[in-house]
């Protein structure tokens, strides 16, 4: 075959520094984002704080029940949302929508911040397990695996050792445990549950698009030659595999962009004593609206004075200023993308869970990360990062965005009821019971079944214990 040159057009996704920065900023909490921005302003002379005209009037406006959003830059336009498909939806001619405009005097503004709960890597994984469509047996095995995963995200115990720690009524073989482990390894953060560095990098490579440059070769390097890379270098690996050193260098750079200890993204994060809301949800004239909290809006800008000096500076100074100018632009663009992604997720949650804000936990619909990701066209891991350690200020108080998600149980009418709604129903039954003759778990299960929610007695007991409600014998009051 005669060699020839041919030009082609194509699109591909590359893990550029800007993309990695955007992903990292997306998973930061409000307090961590403030620290990140402060450090950027201190180290980059091209960044400067923007004077806020609403800081003095913020407390007064909130006291009047109005939003300070009218006094800030209106970056997101009004969007009308379709009403959720449920019996509790709005009446004819009424729609659920969101905007960032001013709130009227009769708005029901949310309450103040609340104390944040600490979260570990295990908490993060168990929350995703709760939303996964696994059998009860696989869930018990997965819980044992998650408890064995260390803070850096690795599973260093052998499958045989895991099998020995399982209860006597499970008795799973290593092959069955391995199948459940593969399900856990699909959780966020990517690479969690790996047993070796090569497997950890391979799990992260699997989440990248197939046309990512060097992806296939990076898989090959992660499965063996990567350990010899410090000794023989890129040239040695290229000679061993009989490949062009440029191809090997591309694959090595891709591997270096991955996280060798993904568990520290969650486990090593310092927990805040108090939380600042990332979004604000309020009701105005019977409609639910959402906007980014004032603290989440970028309060930095590019220093125009230093930017103008680039034209008249010397070559070395101009090169220094241009580099910092590019970093400042990347940061501002990443912050804007973070806000857009967060609002996109919140729009979907409002469409799906408007009744939850209206009627409380009993109206919470079953909703998973996969459903939200499919609706808004994002990856599950992106949605998970967007809601992780994020809070919304609502008329019901400051609540984590995870409260909008819940697993589902089939009902007798052909629909589904969320686990959170079932817990709320159990609590209501217990609050209305005769204190001299409390309802047993079996009676509670019968009452739920009569309302069209067939739940086993063991499930009722599990939900009751999760709400820290004592048994019927301990609830007797004479």
VMD Tcl script that draws the C-alpha trace (Angstrom):
set ca {
  {0.00 0.00 0.00}
  {1.36 3.39 -1.01}
  {1.66 5.82 1.93}
  {-0.19 9.11 1.58}
  {-1.33 12.10 3.62}
  {-5.02 12.67 4.26}
  {-6.79 15.38 6.28}
  {-9.93 14.50 8.21}
  {-12.28 16.38 10.54}
  {-13.49 14.97 13.84}
  {-14.52 15.79 17.39}
  {-13.02 14.33 20.52}
  {-12.99 15.00 24.26}
  {-9.61 15.52 25.93}
  {-9.00 15.87 29.67}
  {-7.56 19.35 29.41}
  {-6.50 21.34 32.48}
  {-9.62 23.47 32.07}
  {-11.87 20.38 32.11}
  {-10.14 18.96 35.18}
  {-10.53 22.31 36.93}
  {-14.24 22.46 36.10}
  {-14.79 18.93 37.44}
  {-12.92 19.73 40.64}
  {-14.85 22.97 41.25}
  {-18.17 21.22 40.64}
  {-17.71 18.84 43.57}
  {-16.63 21.53 46.06}
  {-19.01 22.66 48.77}
  {-19.88 26.33 49.25}
  {-17.25 26.85 51.96}
  {-14.55 25.06 49.98}
  {-15.37 27.14 46.91}
  {-14.90 30.33 48.92}
  {-11.44 29.11 50.02}
  {-10.57 28.13 46.45}
  {-11.53 31.56 45.10}
  {-9.66 33.37 47.89}
  {-6.48 31.41 47.14}
  {-6.82 32.17 43.44}
  {-7.13 35.91 44.11}
  {-4.06 35.83 46.38}
  {-1.85 34.02 43.85}
  {-3.09 35.60 40.61}
  {-2.55 39.37 40.20}
  {-4.98 39.42 37.26}
  {-7.88 38.53 39.59}
  {-9.56 41.10 41.79}
  {-12.54 41.14 44.13}
  {-15.70 42.74 42.78}
  {-17.44 45.20 45.07}
  {-20.93 43.94 45.89}
  {-23.69 46.50 46.06}
  {-26.02 44.18 47.93}
  {-23.88 43.31 50.95}
  {-25.21 46.18 53.07}
  {-28.86 45.66 52.14}
  {-28.83 41.86 52.16}
  {-30.03 41.38 55.72}
  {-32.81 43.95 55.39}
  {-34.11 42.51 52.14}
  {-34.21 38.99 53.54}
  {-35.96 40.25 56.66}
  {-38.70 41.69 54.48}
  {-39.13 38.30 52.81}
  {-37.74 39.46 49.47}
  {-34.81 38.18 47.45}
  {-31.59 40.10 46.85}
  {-31.41 38.51 43.43}
  {-32.97 41.62 41.86}
  {-29.92 43.65 42.89}
  {-27.38 41.26 41.37}
  {-26.55 40.52 37.78}
  {-29.36 38.51 36.17}
  {-27.29 35.79 34.48}
  {-30.02 33.23 33.95}
  {-33.19 33.97 32.06}
  {-36.68 32.94 33.06}
  {-37.63 29.46 31.99}
  {-41.07 27.89 32.15}
  {-41.03 24.29 33.30}
  {-43.57 21.62 32.46}
  {-45.70 20.52 35.43}
  {-44.77 17.19 36.98}
  {-46.89 14.25 35.96}
  {-48.76 13.49 39.17}
  {-52.18 13.95 40.73}
  {-50.90 16.74 42.90}
  {-49.75 18.87 39.96}
  {-50.87 22.45 39.42}
  {-54.27 23.22 38.00}
  {-55.14 24.29 34.51}
  {-53.24 27.32 33.33}
  {-50.68 27.13 36.17}
  {-47.08 26.08 35.59}
  {-44.04 25.44 37.72}
  {-41.14 27.60 36.63}
  {-37.94 29.19 37.86}
  {-36.16 32.47 37.43}
  {-33.59 34.70 39.14}
  {-35.62 37.91 39.15}
  {-36.87 39.79 42.21}
  {-39.24 38.23 44.67}
  {-42.39 40.01 45.76}
  {-43.18 40.94 49.33}
  {-45.40 37.90 49.84}
  {-42.65 35.41 48.99}
  {-42.14 32.60 51.45}
  {-38.38 32.87 51.84}
  {-36.52 29.92 53.38}
  {-35.02 29.75 56.81}
  {-31.44 30.18 57.89}
  {-28.51 27.82 57.55}
  {-28.40 24.61 59.51}
  {-25.64 22.51 61.00}
  {-24.03 20.23 58.43}
  {-23.66 16.52 58.94}
  {-20.26 14.94 58.44}
  {-19.86 12.70 55.43}
  {-17.32 9.97 54.84}
  {-16.49 7.97 51.74}
  {-18.62 5.13 53.10}
  {-21.59 7.47 53.53}
  {-21.17 8.64 49.95}
  {-21.08 5.06 48.64}
  {-23.96 3.83 50.81}
  {-26.14 6.68 49.53}
  {-25.49 5.57 45.94}
  {-26.08 1.94 46.92}
  {-29.47 2.94 48.34}
  {-30.44 4.22 44.87}
  {-29.09 1.20 42.97}
  {-31.44 -1.52 41.60}
  {-29.81 -4.44 43.45}
  {-31.41 -7.37 45.21}
  {-31.51 -7.53 49.00}
  {-28.78 -10.17 49.03}
  {-26.50 -8.13 46.76}
  {-27.12 -5.06 48.91}
  {-25.90 -6.88 52.03}
  {-22.78 -8.01 50.19}
  {-22.23 -4.49 48.86}
  {-22.51 -3.02 52.37}
  {-19.76 -5.39 53.54}
  {-17.57 -4.39 50.59}
  {-18.12 -0.68 51.21}
  {-17.22 -1.04 54.87}
  {-13.95 -2.72 53.82}
  {-12.99 0.06 51.38}
  {-10.31 2.30 52.88}
  {-10.31 6.09 52.92}
  {-8.22 6.34 49.74}
  {-10.82 4.27 47.86}
  {-8.96 0.95 47.62}
  {-10.24 -2.49 48.64}
  {-7.15 -4.20 50.03}
  {-8.89 -7.15 51.70}
  {-9.11 -10.29 49.58}
  {-12.46 -11.58 48.40}
  {-11.94 -14.66 50.55}
  {-11.54 -12.45 53.62}
  {-14.69 -10.56 52.65}
  {-16.57 -13.84 52.35}
  {-15.55 -14.77 55.91}
  {-16.93 -11.52 57.30}
  {-20.38 -12.08 55.78}
  {-23.13 -13.30 58.07}
  {-23.97 -17.00 58.18}
  {-27.28 -16.58 56.32}
  {-25.54 -15.13 53.23}
  {-22.47 -17.33 52.63}
  {-21.44 -15.94 49.27}
  {-18.64 -17.35 47.14}
  {-15.78 -15.09 45.94}
  {-17.16 -15.15 42.38}
  {-20.50 -13.77 43.57}
  {-18.75 -11.14 45.69}
  {-16.70 -10.14 42.65}
  {-19.88 -9.53 40.64}
  {-21.22 -7.23 43.37}
  {-17.83 -5.49 43.57}
  {-18.09 -4.64 39.88}
  {-21.37 -2.85 40.66}
  {-19.75 -0.89 43.51}
  {-16.87 0.08 41.23}
  {-19.36 1.93 39.04}
  {-20.12 4.37 41.87}
  {-18.70 7.86 42.20}
  {-15.86 8.74 42.55}
  {-14.58 6.82 39.52}
  {-11.95 4.25 40.50}
  {-13.36 3.49 43.95}
  {-13.28 -0.15 45.04}
  {-10.15 -0.95 43.02}
  {-7.72 -3.52 44.37}
  {-4.62 -2.26 42.54}
  {-3.40 0.99 41.03}
  {-3.79 -0.44 37.54}
  {-7.41 -1.40 38.19}
  {-8.10 2.04 39.69}
  {-6.75 3.81 36.60}
  {-8.58 1.37 34.32}
  {-11.91 2.14 36.00}
  {-11.35 5.85 35.47}
  {-10.33 5.32 31.84}
  {-13.58 3.41 31.28}
  {-15.57 6.56 32.04}
  {-13.81 8.54 29.28}
  {-15.15 8.68 25.71}
  {-13.89 5.95 23.39}
  {-12.23 8.47 21.07}
  {-10.06 10.01 23.81}
  {-6.47 10.12 22.47}
  {-4.32 7.40 24.03}
  {-7.19 5.72 25.90}
  {-6.62 2.21 24.52}
  {-2.87 2.36 25.03}
  {-3.36 3.80 28.53}
  {-5.44 0.70 29.37}
  {-2.55 -1.48 28.20}
  {-0.02 0.46 30.27}
  {-2.21 0.38 33.39}
  {-2.38 -3.42 33.23}
  {1.38 -4.03 33.45}
  {4.05 -1.84 31.85}
  {3.11 1.10 34.07}
  {5.12 -0.39 36.95}
  {8.31 -0.37 34.82}
  {7.80 3.20 33.58}
  {9.94 4.86 36.32}
  {12.87 2.57 35.45}
  {12.86 2.42 31.66}
  {11.00 5.66 30.83}
  {8.76 6.39 27.87}
  {11.44 5.39 25.36}
  {11.91 1.99 27.01}
  {8.15 1.27 27.07}
  {7.88 2.37 23.42}
  {10.71 0.04 22.42}
  {9.20 -2.83 24.40}
  {5.79 -2.40 22.78}
  {7.29 -1.43 19.38}
  {5.30 1.80 19.26}
  {6.02 5.43 18.48}
  {7.30 7.24 21.62}
  {4.80 10.06 20.89}
  {1.90 7.61 21.24}
  {3.28 6.30 24.52}
  {3.80 9.86 25.78}
  {0.16 10.70 25.00}
  {-1.05 7.65 26.94}
  {1.25 8.44 29.87}
  {-0.01 12.04 30.03}
  {-3.57 10.72 30.08}
  {-2.72 8.41 33.00}
  {-1.10 11.28 34.86}
  {-4.34 13.27 34.58}
  {-6.19 10.57 36.57}
  {-6.50 10.38 40.36}
  {-4.49 7.53 41.95}
  {-6.40 7.90 45.24}
  {-9.99 8.73 44.31}
  {-11.39 8.09 47.78}
  {-9.64 11.16 49.16}
  {-11.95 13.32 47.04}
  {-14.64 12.55 49.63}
  {-12.99 11.15 52.72}
  {-10.26 13.75 53.19}
  {-12.51 16.79 52.83}
  {-12.86 18.82 56.00}
  {-16.44 18.92 57.21}
  {-17.96 22.33 57.82}
  {-19.66 23.18 61.07}
  {-22.31 25.22 59.28}
  {-23.49 25.08 55.70}
  {-24.22 27.91 53.31}
  {-26.91 27.15 50.74}
  {-25.83 26.78 47.14}
  {-29.30 27.49 45.73}
  {-32.40 29.22 47.05}
  {-35.89 27.87 46.36}
  {-38.94 29.93 47.21}
  {-42.60 30.24 46.34}
  {-44.05 33.27 44.62}
  {-47.72 33.59 43.64}
  {-48.14 29.82 43.87}
  {-45.09 29.08 41.69}
  {-41.78 27.54 42.75}
  {-38.64 29.42 41.77}
  {-34.95 28.68 42.16}
  {-31.77 30.68 41.81}
  {-28.15 30.45 42.81}
  {-27.46 31.78 46.29}
  {-25.72 35.14 46.43}
  {-22.63 33.48 47.90}
  {-22.40 31.19 44.85}
  {-22.23 34.03 42.34}
  {-18.66 34.85 41.26}
  {-17.48 37.98 43.09}
  {-14.20 38.21 41.22}
  {-13.24 39.77 37.93}
  {-10.17 40.39 35.80}
  {-8.08 43.37 36.90}
  {-8.37 45.73 33.93}
  {-5.33 47.73 34.98}
  {-2.93 44.80 34.81}
  {-4.65 43.55 31.66}
  {-3.93 46.86 29.96}
  {-0.27 46.71 31.01}
  {0.31 43.65 28.80}
  {0.53 45.80 25.66}
  {3.27 48.06 27.05}
  {5.19 45.56 29.21}
  {8.50 43.94 28.31}
  {8.59 40.50 26.75}
  {9.20 38.65 30.02}
  {6.59 40.65 31.94}
  {4.05 40.30 29.14}
  {4.57 36.51 29.10}
  {4.02 36.41 32.89}
  {0.85 38.51 32.72}
  {-0.58 36.58 29.76}
  {-0.17 33.30 31.62}
  {-2.05 34.58 34.65}
  {-4.66 36.20 32.41}
  {-5.36 32.82 30.80}
  {-5.66 31.17 34.24}
  {-8.08 33.89 35.38}
  {-10.27 33.38 32.33}
  {-10.28 29.62 32.89}
  {-11.36 30.09 36.50}
  {-14.20 32.48 35.61}
  {-15.39 30.14 32.86}
  {-15.26 27.13 35.22}
  {-17.25 29.01 37.86}
  {-19.87 29.91 35.27}
  {-20.05 26.27 34.10}
  {-20.46 25.17 37.73}
  {-23.45 27.46 38.18}
  {-25.01 26.38 34.88}
  {-24.68 22.69 35.76}
  {-26.09 23.19 39.25}
  {-29.09 25.11 37.91}
  {-29.65 22.50 35.19}
  {-29.83 19.78 37.85}
  {-32.11 21.88 40.06}
  {-34.50 22.53 37.17}
  {-34.88 18.79 36.73}
  {-35.37 18.26 40.47}
  {-38.07 20.93 40.56}
  {-39.89 19.26 37.69}
  {-39.73 15.90 39.40}
  {-40.11 16.78 43.08}
  {-42.25 19.94 43.27}
  {-44.76 18.06 45.45}
  {-41.99 17.29 47.94}
  {-41.61 21.01 48.56}
  {-45.38 21.42 48.69}
  {-46.42 18.53 50.95}
  {-43.24 17.19 52.54}
  {-41.61 13.75 52.68}
  {-44.84 11.87 52.09}
  {-45.01 13.29 48.54}
  {-41.40 12.49 47.59}
  {-41.32 10.52 44.35}
  {-38.78 7.76 43.59}
  {-35.87 9.36 41.74}
  {-32.35 8.15 40.96}
  {-29.18 9.74 39.64}
  {-29.54 7.79 36.41}
  {-32.99 9.25 35.70}
  {-31.81 12.81 36.27}
  {-28.69 12.24 34.17}
  {-30.73 10.83 31.29}
  {-33.18 13.73 31.36}
  {-30.62 16.54 31.31}
  {-28.04 14.76 29.14}
  {-25.20 14.47 31.67}
  {-23.23 11.56 33.08}
  {-24.30 10.03 36.39}
  {-20.97 10.96 37.98}
  {-21.49 14.59 36.97}
  {-24.92 14.66 38.62}
  {-23.46 13.00 41.70}
  {-20.74 15.66 41.91}
  {-23.30 18.42 41.38}
  {-25.46 17.36 44.36}
  {-22.71 16.11 46.69}
  {-22.46 18.32 49.79}
  {-24.72 20.93 48.20}
  {-27.66 22.47 50.05}
  {-30.85 24.28 49.09}
  {-32.59 26.91 51.17}
  {-36.30 26.16 51.00}
  {-39.44 27.11 52.96}
  {-38.89 23.81 54.80}
  {-35.42 24.82 55.93}
  {-31.95 24.26 54.54}
  {-31.84 20.72 53.17}
  {-29.21 18.74 51.24}
  {-29.86 18.21 47.56}
  {-29.71 14.48 48.22}
  {-33.06 14.82 49.94}
  {-34.64 15.09 46.50}
  {-33.53 11.52 45.65}
  {-35.07 8.30 46.95}
  {-35.32 4.66 45.94}
  {-38.73 3.26 44.98}
  {-40.96 0.36 45.99}
  {-43.72 -0.98 43.75}
  {-47.24 -0.29 45.01}
  {-50.40 -2.24 44.53}
  {-51.75 0.34 42.06}
  {-48.93 -0.18 39.58}
  {-46.92 2.89 40.62}
  {-44.00 3.43 42.96}
  {-43.58 4.92 46.42}
  {-40.26 6.27 47.59}
  {-38.60 4.92 50.72}
  {-38.67 8.43 52.21}
  {-42.43 8.67 51.65}
  {-42.94 5.25 53.27}
  {-40.93 6.36 56.29}
  {-43.11 9.46 56.56}
  {-46.23 7.27 56.42}
  {-44.84 5.02 59.16}
  {-44.08 8.04 61.32}
  {-47.62 9.37 60.83}
  {-49.14 6.02 61.82}
  {-47.01 5.86 64.95}
  {-47.83 9.43 65.94}
  {-51.57 8.67 65.63}
  {-51.45 5.33 67.49}
  {-52.90 4.62 70.92}
  {-49.98 5.06 73.36}
  {-51.41 2.24 75.52}
  {-51.51 -0.16 72.57}
  {-48.76 0.82 70.11}
  {-48.81 -0.65 66.63}
  {-46.44 -3.54 66.06}
  {-44.33 -3.77 62.91}
  {-46.75 -6.36 61.54}
  {-49.74 -4.05 62.15}
  {-47.88 -1.19 60.51}
  {-47.19 -3.37 57.49}
  {-50.88 -4.29 57.28}
  {-51.90 -0.62 57.46}
  {-49.50 0.28 54.68}
  {-50.73 -2.61 52.58}
  {-54.30 -1.36 53.01}
  {-53.25 2.00 51.51}
  {-51.72 0.28 48.47}
  {-48.10 0.05 49.66}
  {-47.21 -3.64 50.15}
  {-44.23 -3.56 52.51}
  {-42.88 -6.53 54.46}
  {-42.65 -6.46 58.25}
  {-38.85 -6.59 58.09}
  {-38.83 -3.54 55.84}
  {-41.03 -1.67 58.30}
  {-38.66 -2.61 61.11}
  {-35.67 -1.40 59.09}
  {-37.30 1.95 58.31}
  {-38.44 2.34 61.92}
  {-34.92 1.74 63.20}
  {-33.51 4.15 60.61}
  {-35.77 6.87 62.07}
  {-34.61 5.96 65.62}
  {-38.14 4.99 66.66}
  {-38.24 2.33 69.40}
  {-40.21 -0.89 69.08}
  {-43.86 -1.20 70.06}
  {-42.94 -2.68 73.44}
  {-40.74 0.32 74.27}
  {-43.39 2.79 73.10}
  {-46.04 1.65 75.61}
  {-47.26 4.56 77.76}
  {-49.77 3.90 80.56}
}
mol new
graphics top color blue
foreach p $ca { graphics top sphere $p radius 0.5 }
foreach p [lrange $ca 0 end-1] q [lrange $ca 1 end] { graphics top cylinder $p $q radius 0.2 }
display resetview
